[in-house]
Amino acid sequence: MTVPFGFVLVFLLFSLLFLGNTYRLWFKTDKYYEDIRTSLTRQPNIYPFREFWLRQMENKQRWVLWQKIFSVIGLFAVIGADILVVMAYLTGKY
């Protein structure tokens, strides 16, 4: 049984979403930070744990540092998963 092409396509599209956010974090940091902060303070609020996330963002430099550390880890994970999914599709195995 092979991996369906639709699954591969959706998987790669979600990877592009992650890569786009990673790009914004690394190269448009101030805008990215303000967009997230604005979305957390907008009313009506639909985000659970909003106060927790706003407290985490109080120290901008620390928040940016940790976001970049996690984005590097996530980058390796996403690229590795993309390679595995595409390999599984091309070889026809899970």
Secondary structure as the mmCIF struct_conf table of DSSP 4:
data_model
#
loop_
_struct_conf.conf_type_id
_struct_conf.id
_struct_conf.beg_label_comp_id
_struct_conf.beg_label_asym_id
_struct_conf.beg_label_seq_id
_struct_conf.end_label_comp_id
_struct_conf.end_label_asym_id
_struct_conf.end_label_seq_id
HELX_RH_AL_P HELX_RH_AL_P1 PHE A 5 PHE A 27
BEND BEND1 LYS A 28 LYS A 28
HELX_RH_AL_P HELX_RH_AL_P2 THR A 29 THR A 41
BEND BEND2 ARG A 42 PRO A 44
TURN_TY1_P TURN_TY1_P1 PRO A 48 PHE A 49
HELX_RH_AL_P HELX_RH_AL_P3 ARG A 50 GLN A 56
TURN_TY1_P TURN_TY1_P2 MET A 57 MET A 57
BEND BEND3 GLU A 58 ASN A 59
HELX_RH_AL_P HELX_RH_AL_P4 LYS A 60 THR A 91
TURN_TY1_P TURN_TY1_P3 GLY A 92 GLY A 92
#
